[in-house]
């Protein structure tokens, strides 16, 4: 399986997982300049039921040889995702809307169900 195919499969698995949790997928692979955010969702349960926009970075691995999927989201990647999120909110006239950043790690196990780990508010210090 190519790296792109692994990534695409992981994003589809993550989107299914989020929808099962009640999230609505608003956009996928939103690009700004040379950067992108994998999924833009709405979590209706956040903020005491008022909801918030969630920018989701999905990292998929077919093994742990290069570390856990979420370990690939370093400070540089976070900074780029924040920039893309600001552009998204501006373009959609949603500036000031409550928003957060989640990371979903997907580990594809041969022959088994994928392991999905959802890190809510992952960029919070």
C-alpha positions, 0 to 999 in steps of 0.5 A, a space after each residue: 500500500 502506498 503512503 498516500 493510500 495509507 493516509 487516505 484510508 486513515 482519514 476515512 477511518 478517522 472520519 467514521 470514528 468522529 461521526 460515530 462520536 456525533 461529530 459532523 464533518 464540515 470539510 476534508 483536506 482543506 488547503 491554504 497556501 502549501 499546508 492543509 488540515 485533514 478534517 474540519 468538524 463540528 462537535 455539538 457536545 462541546 461547550 455545554 452543548 453549544 458546540 465548537 469547530 474542530 480542526 483534526 490532524 489525522 496520522 496513520 501508520 501501518 506499524 510502530 517502526 517509526 513511532 506512534 502515529 500522533 508522535 508525528 505532530 510536532 511544533 512545526 506541524 502544529 504551527 502550520 495547522 493553526 495557520 490553516 485554521 485561521 485562514 479557514 475561519 476567515 474565509 468562512 466568516 467564522 472568526 471568533 467561533 469556538 474552535 480547538 485542535 484534535 489529533 486522531 492516530 490510526 494504526 493499521 494492524 494487518 488482519 485486525 481492526 485498526 486502532 484509533 486513538 483520539 486526542 481531544 484538544 491536543 494543542 492545548 498547553 
